[in-house]
């Protein structure tokens, strides 16, 4: 289960930089993605159509720029005097748009388009302009394809059987439960069976633990903070009174001491119970330690609502995807905003999930728009080509070729490197720590459930300050296997998840990601356009 949540071939293996780069290019590059792994949610047909879309939009913008900057043969031929022919100055080249020319034997003269400059500087500048102008168009059409065309139309609204037309969906009820049940869920079901045979009261204690936390969730912010601080103070006193000493063989006091250190770091508390002085940045933002803790709690509550909403996007029959989504949400919480932005490109990819249903009218209209736009581009290119001379068309072709090379080999690969290599590679050590923590919790539940019983009579700050852990006890998610796993997370586990967090991302990558990451906090779609 964890290998699916954190794909080992991309996130956990110690591949060399070049091998990782080639792997990510193969999976992410628009021109090679259609050959990578199969997917129900984003089929190879859609990925192939994306390649066609990119090529056609590039040709369309290239044609439009040449239409604007350089006159057609028909325009120049309507100018019958040399003065009229050379009067119009092309502001792009600062040369006459048309030139007065005589035939070979000088029997007559005529006006014809001036050839575009044949310099590498001009071609590179025009090709860059083609790429930049094409970005908003490409982004808009890709949004329609990704958000609407890739969805599954609900033809039952028109009186038809959707299954007969498109085939069965993973959101439908099947007789085979294992199709939807995650391996983690099967593991916990096995544990439940062992506990039932042993007649243990573990679930009663777990229910009491959840009830206390849910009661805390429905308290006011100030009440929850005061209750939390009081419990931390009591835990601090009890732990210090039973301080772990190397010559004492006391496993419980050692665990409590490690946990106390994690709590003190998380809440900013000294060993005497006083607050750690705020940094200048924290003082400007919060002014007091209490306000800082209150802000953390408010952020966790908002994050909880977002996590619940995202997990519930999957049908209740797709419990495996719900489990994976919840765990991935927790994993992302442990990273800095820059690394989180990069890892989001690797997470929440469920190739075996059927797309959500959508109104068939919207779906049909969107496909008509996309295909109609592509056909219009083809017509536009041919209509422009027959009205221009060979030299202009050749320059047009060179310009598109240079732009395509820049996009394929420079822009796309640089974007993949910045996000998937620089960002993900800098996160791998911490990802392994998180993987080991979650795996250890699951294995501990299998090997000795008695060892887990102390968790439900103890204090865990992470269960209050983590949006995913709060979501794990939400009434709509609490029965998920991943929710049970997160409810067993301790503050010591959280501190282990945060190890290697300070591993730096590259300076160049950091500089290029600053603006997209800031925009991503407000609007993800605008952020994607900005990274392009």
N, C-alpha and C positions, 0 to 999 in steps of 0.2 A: 504493500500500500504506500509506504513512504517513498519507494523508488518511483512510483507514479507521481506523487506529489512533488518530489524533488528529482526530476529526471536525471539519473546517474550519468547518462551519456553526454549531457550538456552542462550540468551544474556541479557534479561531484567528482568526476574523473580528473586525474592530474595529467591532462593532455598538454603537449607543448603549445606555445602560443600560435604557431603557424597551423598546426593541426586543428586547434579550436577555431581559428579564424576560417579555415576552409569549411569546417562543419557548419558554422553559423551562416556563412555565405550561401552554402547549398540549401539550407533550410529557409533562409530569410530573404534572399535576393529575389526580386520580382521575376527575373528571367530564369531562375532555376527552381523556385519554390514549387512549381507545378510537377516537378519530377520527384519531390521529396515524399514524406509519408502520406498515406491516404487519409482522407478526412470526410466525415459526413457533414460536419458543420460548415466546412469551406472546401468544396470539392475541387478536384483537379480541373474540371471544366471552367469553374469560376476563376481559378488561378491562371488558366490559359487565356481566358477572356481579359484578365487584368493586363497581361502582356500586350494583347492586341490594343487595349485601351491606351496604354502608355505610348505605344508606337504611333497610333493615330492622332492622339492629342499633340504629340511632338511635331508631327507633320502638319497638323492644322495651324498651330501657332507659327511655325516656320513659314507656311504659306501666307498667313495673314500679315506677318511682318514684311515679307517681300512685296505683298500687295500694297501696303501702306508706304513703304520706302521707295519703291521703284515702279514707274508707270508701265502700263501694258503697251503692246504694239498698236492696238486700236487707238489709244489716247494720242500717241505721238503722230500717227498717220493722219490725224485730223488737223494737224498744224502744217499749213502749206507754205509758210515763209520762214526764212532762217531766223529772223528776229523773234518771231513767236515761238519757234522750236527751242531756242536756247534761253528764252526769257525765264523759264521756271527753274529756280535753283533748288537742288536736293539738299535739304538741311542736314541730312545724315552724312553725305560725302562732301558737301560744299562745292559740288560740281553741277553743271546743267543736267536736269533729269533726262532730256532728249538731246540728240546731236544731229546736226545737218550733214547728210552724207550724199555723195554722188555715186552713180553706178560705175562700172568698170571703164566704159568708154566715154564717161562724163557727158552723156547725152541728156540726162535729166538728174535732178536732185530730189531727195525726199528726207523726211524726218523719221528717226527711229530711236528706240530707248537706248540710253547710255548704259553700257555694261557695268555691273557692280564691281567695286574694287576687288582686285585679285591678290590681296595681301593677307597674310596669316593673322595679323593684328585685328583687321576688320572682321574676319571670319570668327575668331575666338570671341570677340565682344558680342557679335550678333548671336552666336550660338548660346552664350551665357544669358543673353537677354531672352532668347527662346525658352531656355530652361526656367528662368524666373517667372516669365509671364505665364508659362504653362502650369506652374505649381498650383495656383488657386483653382484652375479649371480641373486639373487632375485630382486635386483633393476633393472638390465638390462631387465629381462623378464617382470617385471611389467610395465616398460616404453613402451615396445612393445604393451602390452595389453591395457594400459591406453591411449596411444597416437595414436594407429592405430586400434587395434582390436575393441575398443569401438566406433569407428566412423561408419558412415553409408556409405556403398559402393554405388557408383553411377553406377549402372548397365546399365544406358542409354548409357554409352560409349561403351558397348558391343552390343548395339542394343536391350536390354531388357527394359521392363517397371519396374522401381524400385518400384513404388507404388504397383503394383500387387504382387511383390515378398516379400517386407518388410512391406507393409502397408503405410498409409498416413503419411505425415510429418507435423510438426508444421510450417515449413518454406514455405508451400504451401498456396496459396490464398484460403480462405474459404469465404463462403457467410456471416457468422456470424462475425461481426467486433469485438464483445465483447470478442471473444476467444483470441485476441491478444492485445486488448487495456487495459492498466493498469487502475486501479481504480483512480489513480492520474490524468490520462489523461481525464477520464470521469468527474472528478471534475472540471478541468480547462475548459473543453468544456461547462460545465454548467455555469461557470463564464462568459465565452465569450458570451454565449447566453443572460445572464442578461445585460451585457454591451451593446450588440447590441440593445436590446430592449430599453435601457436607452439612446442610441445614445451618448455614452461616447467616448472620444478620447484617451482612455488609451493605445490602441495598437499603436497609432501614437507616443505617448511619449516613449513607450517601444522601438519602432523601432529607434527613435532618440538616445536613450540610447545605444542600441546595436551598432549602426553605429559609435558612438564616440569611443567605446571600440575596435571595429574591426579596426578602423583607428589607434588607439594606438598600436594594435597588429602588424601592418605592419610597424611601425616605428622602428628605430634602438634602441638598448638597451639604449644608452646614451640619446637619445631623449625622450624615454618613462620615464626614471628615472627623467630627468630634469623637464619634464612636470608634473610628479607625485609630485615631491618635491615642485614645484611652487604652485600647487593646495592645497597641504597640508599646506603650509605657509599661503595662503589666508584663508583657513578654520580655521586655528589656530587663526589668528587675529580676524576674525568675531566671532568665538565662545567665545574668551576671552572678546571681547567688549560687548557681550550679556551673560555674565556669569550667570549661574543658581544660584539663591539664595533661601534658604528655604522659605523665606517669600514672594517670587514671585510665582505666579501661572502661570508658563510658561512651558507648557509641551514640546514644541519644543526645548527650550534652555536646558532642562534637558536631552533630548535625544541626542542633539548635544554634550553636555558635556560628557556623557557616551561614545559616539562614539569617541570623541577626546582622551579620556583616552586609548581606545582600539588601536587607530592609533598610539599614542605615544609609547605604549608598543611594538607594532608590528614593527615599524620602528626604535625604539631606539632613541626617541627625547625627550628632556626636555621641560618644559613649556615655556621657552624663545626661543625655536626653535633650540637650539644647540643640537649636537649629544651626546648621552649618551656614556661615555668612554667605550671602548671595554674591555672585559675580556681578560685574558692572552691567553686563547684558541682562542678567536675570533681574537686577534691581530696576533697570529701566522698564522692563516688560511687566514685572509683577509687584515690585516695591516691597513685598513682605513674603516670607516663606509660606505663610498660610495661603496667600493668594496664588502662589506658585502651585501648591498642592491642589487648590481648588480648580485651577486651570487644567491641570492634568486630569482631574476627575471629569470635568466638563468635556474635555477632548475624548476621553474614553467612552462617555455616554453617546456622544455624536458618532464616534467610530462604530459603536455597537449597532446603532440603527442602520448604518451603511452596510455593515457586515451581514446583518440579518436580511436586508433587502437583496444583496447580491447572491447570497446562498439560496434564497427562495426563488431566484430566477429559474432554477432547475425544478422540474416536476418532482413530486414526492416519490415517484417510482425510480428516479435517478439518484438514489441515496449515495452511490459511490461518488458521483460528481459533487453532491452536497458536502460529503465528507472531505473530499480533496479541496474544495473551494474554501471551507472553513479553516482547514489547516494552513493553506497558503496565505489566507488573510493574517493568521497569527504570525507566520514566518516573516511577512513583509513588515510587521510592526517593529521588528527588532533592528531594522536597518535605518541608516540615515536617509534623508529625503532624496539624495542623488542616487544612491544604490537602489532604493525602492523604485525609483522611476525606471531604472534599467531592468530590474528583475520583473517588473510588471509585464515587460515585453515577452518574458519566458513563461509566466504563470497564466493560469486561467485559460489554457488551451485544451479543450476537450474534443478531440477529433472523433470520438465515437458517440457524441451527443447529437441528437436530432435538433436542428434549429427550432426556435420557438415559433408558434403559429402567428400569422399576420393576416390582416384583411386582404382577401384575394384581389379586390379592386385596386388597392394601393400597390400590391405586388405586381399586378398586370400593368398598371400605368407606369410603374418605375421601369419595368423591362422594356416597354414601348419607348420610353424616353431614352434609355441607354442605347438600345439597338438603333433607334432612329437617329440619335446624335452621331453614332459611328457611321451610319450610311450617309448622313449629311456631310461628314468630314471627307469621305471618299469622293462624293460629288464635288465638293468645294475644291479639292486638290486638282481633279481632272479639269474642272471648269477654268481654274486659274492657269493650268499648264498649257492649254491650247491657245491662250491669248498672249503668251510670252515667248520670246526668242530662246534659241538653244542655249545661249550663253547665260541668260538669267536662270534657266532651269538647272544648268550645271552648277552654278553658284548656290542655288537653293539646295541642291543635293549635297554639296560639300558642307554647307552650313548645318544641315540636319545630321550628317554623319559625325561632324565634330561634336555637336550637342549630344548625340546618342552615346558617343564614346565617353564624354564627360559624365553623363548620367550613369551609365552602366559600370564603368571602371573606377570612377572617382567618387561621385556623390553617394551612390547606393552603398558601395563598399566602405566608404568613410563612415557613413551613418551606422552600418552594421558593426564596424570596429569600435566606435565610440560607445555604443549602447551594449552590444553583446559581448565584446571582448574586454574593453577597459573596465566597464561597469561590473559585468558578471564575474570576471576573473578576480577583481578586487574583493568580491563577496564570497568566494568559494570557501575560505577557511571558516568564516562564520556560519555558512550554510552547513558545513560538516558538523560543527558544534551543535546546531539546532537539530540536525538529523539524529545525532547520537543521543541527545536529550530525549527526544520524542520516542526513539527506539527503546531507550532504557526504561521509560515509563511503561510502555506496552509490555516489555519483557518482564518487568517487575510484577505487573499484574498477573502474568501467566505463571511465574515461578512461585510467588508467595503473596497471595492476596492479603494475608494478615499484616504484611509489612506496609500495605497501603492504608490500613485502617486509621492510622494516626493522622492522616491528612485531613480527615473530616471532623477533627476536633481541634483544629489549629488555626493560626492566623496566616493568611496569605494575601499580601498586598497586591500581588499580580492579578488576583481574582477581582480586584476593584479597579485597577488602573489600566488593564488591558481590555480594549474593545472586543477582541475575539473571545476572551475568557468570559466577559459579561454576556456575550451573545450565546455562549455555550450553555447557559442556563435559561435562555429565552424559551418560553412555552412552546414555540414552534420548532425549536432546534434541539431541545434538551435530550431527545431520544436518539440523536445521531451518535454513531460510534466515535466520531471525531470530537463531539462535544464532551463525551465521557472522558476522553483522553486529555482534553484541555482542562477539565475540572480537576484533574489530578496534578496539574502543574503547580510547583511550589516556587517560592521566591529564590531559592537556591538554584532551581532549574532555570529560572529566568536569567539569573546572573551568568550561568554557563552559556546561555543562548547569546548573551551580549559580548562574550569574549571575542577578540579580534575585530571588534566593530570599528576600531580606529584605523584599520588598514586603509591607506589613502588611495583615492582614485587619481588617475593621471591629471596633471595640471592642464594639459591641452583639452582633454575630455571635460574636465571641470569647467573650463572657460566656455566651451561650446554648449554645455548643458545648462548653464545658469539660467538663461532666459526661458527655455522650454520648461524647466523644472518649476520655476516660479509661476509660470502661466498654468502649469498642470494643477496647481493647488486651487485654481478657479475654474478652469475649463480644459478637460482632457483633449478635446478635438482641436482647439486652437493650439495646444501644446504640440500635437502631432504635426500641424502645419508649420509651426515655428522650427521644429527640429529639421524639417525638410529644407 
